[in-house]
Amino acid sequence: MNGRMRFVAVNGSERADGNTNELLAHAAEVLDARGVDLDVINLAEYRLTGCGPCGDCNARTEPCVLAGDDLPALVDRMALADGVILAAPVHGFGLCTTMQAFIERAGVGYLRFQRPLTNKVGGVIVVGRRYSHTEVYHQLVDNVLLNRMVMVGAGFPAILYGNHRGEAVRDEEGVEMMDRMLVRMAAMARVLAEHRELTGRDALEVDQDNERDDRWFARRYETAGQS
């Protein structure tokens, strides 16, 4: 496979121009050198509605009925990528509220029907001043695994320390760990794509036993390529 690949990075920060975005700009350069284009979704720039009080999440067989926001289009961009990176800052000793709202709505309202992120490579980047990085990191890793992605790491996790804008990209050890993860993600995505191209099937078995009826995703991605 000689063509370029495409990753999507979800920036969960409420600030589109903060530390997280600076790290993703650096990530784009690293991936570009390895034949991967990075599509950055800055959640702060989109309309997102938090989960409501309807309470029918465990019975619905169609996507979330909360309409009028940008979530379906963002899910589309993830579903058609070769890899997905979840990047978020630590706020109030936990995951920032924008990313929390996104993973709740995207997961329960859309991704659980057919798990369209299955067998895509996944990575996690967490940035914050000093505390609770690992708690946020593990929550996002759990989300990657829940969506049946191939979690790629490189030793230490991509956890970076910084408070004011510009500090996180100067965390040399953190940036090194992030770079290692990105390089391995690009390599793994290419291996999986080459196997699919040569054999016509995924290297990893696709589990079709999903939590929800998949009619909506079957229609939406019936003719769209996901490699």
N, C-alpha and C positions, 0 to 999 in steps of 0.2 A: 504494500500500500504506500503510494508516494504522495497522495494528496494531503492537504492540511486538515487538521481536526479542529473541533470547536468545543470549548468548555464554557460553562456558565458559572459565574460566581455571584452568589446572593450576598450583598452587603446589608446586614441587618441594622446598621447604625442609624439613629435618627438624624445624624449629620452626614450629608452626602460628601462633605469635603474634610472629614476628620482623619484620624489615624488609620481606621480600617480601609478607607478609600486609598490612602497613600500606599498601604501595603499591597492592595490589589493592583495598583498601577505598577508596582515593582513586579508583582506576580505575572502581569501581562508581558513584561519584557522577558522574564525567564522562560515563559511558555512559548513566546513568539520565536525564540531561538531554537525551539525544539519542534517547530511546525504546528503549533497549537494557537488558535485565535481565542482570546478570552473576551466573552460577552459579560460585562459587569452590570448587574441589576442593583441599582441603589434604591432600596425600598423607600427611602425618604422622598423620592421623586414621584411616587405612585400613590394612587388612591387605594387604600386597604381598609376593609371593614372588619372589625373584630368579630369573633364568634358571638352570636346572639342567644336569646333565651328560648329558641324554638324547641330544643331538646329532642329533635328527631334524628340526630346523627347516627344512631345505631339501628335505624330502621330504613333510612333513605336508600334508594337504589339508583338515584340520579345525583349529579353534583349539587353542591350547596345552593339553596334558593336565594341567599343574600346576593342581590344583583346590583349592578351599577358601579362596581369597582374594577381595578385592573388585574385582579388575581388570575382569572382564566388565561389571559395572554402571557403572564409570567410563568405559569405552569407549562404552557406550550413551549416556551423557550427552554425550560429545563428538560422537558420530555424529548426534545429533538437534538439535544447536545450529546457529546461523547463522554462528558464528565461534568460533575457538579461540585462546587466548592461552597461550603457554608461558612461565612465569615461574620463575626459579630464581636462587639465590645461587651465587657462586664459592666453592668449598671446595678447599683444597689445590691451588691453581693449576688447577683444572678444574671440571667440572660436579659438583654435589653428588650423593652416591650415591643418594639417594632418587629424584631425577629420572632419573638414569642407568638405574636398575632399571626405572622405569616406561616409559621410551621403548623400552627393549629388549624387555620383555615385551609391551607394547601393540603395538609395531610388528611384531615377528616372529611373535607369537602370535595377533594379531587383525587389525590394520589392513592387513597386506599381502595379505589374501585378496581384498578388493574395493575397497580404498582408499575407505572411506565418508566420509572428510574432503575428498574431491575437490571443488574449487570453493567451499569455505567460505573466508571471509577468515581469515587467520592473522597473528599478531603475536608478538613476542618481547620479554620484559623480563628484564634481567639486573642483579643488584645484588651488590656486594661491596666489600671494604675499599679495595683499590687496584689489584690486579694480575690479569691474565689474563681480564679482562672480555670482550675481543673474541674470544678463543678459545672461550669458552663461548657467546657470542652466535652465532658462526658455526656451531657445532655444532647449536644449536637451530634456526637458520634452515635448515640443511640438512635437518633433520627435517620442518620445515614444507613445504619444497619436495618432499621425498621423498613426502609424503602428498598431493601435488598440490593443496595449498591455494593461495589467492591471497595472496601475501605483500604486506602493506601497510606502508609506511613513510612517513616525513615528513622527509626530510633526514637528520639525524644519528640514529643508532640509540638505542633506549630503554635506555641504559646508565646506571645510577645508582650513586653512591658513598656508602658508609656502612658502618660497622662495628657499633657498638652500636645497639640498637633505637631507632628514632626519628630516626636520622641520615639515612637515605636519603630520607625525605620532605622533608627540608630541603635536599636537593640541587636548587636551583632550576632550573638548566639541564637536569638529567636529568629532572625532573618535567615541564618544558615539552616536552621531546622525547617523553616518554611520552604526554602529553596530545594532542599533535599526531597521533601514531600512532593513538590511540584514536578521535579525531574522524574521521580518514580511514577507519578500519576500519568505523565505524558507517555512514558515507556509502556506502562501497563495498558493504557487505552489503545496504543498502537498494536500491541500483541493481540488484544481481544478483537480489534477490528480486522487484523490480518487473518486471524483464524476464521472469523465470520465470512470474510471474502473468499478464502480458499475452500471452506467446507460447506458454506451455506447455512451454518447453524452457530449458535453461541457456544463458546468453550465451556461455559457453565450452564447446567440445566436450568431452564426457565420453569419455575414452579407456577403452575396454573391454578393452584388452589388459593384463590384470593378471598379477601374478607367480604367483598361486595360484588354485586352484579357488574359486569364490565361493558355493558352495552354502549354507554356514552363514549368511553375511550376507544372502543372498537370502531365506532363510526368516525370519531374525530381524527384518528391516525390510521385509517384504513389504507390510505395510499401514500402516507408520508414515510420517508425513510428515517430510521432511528439510529443509524450508524454514524 
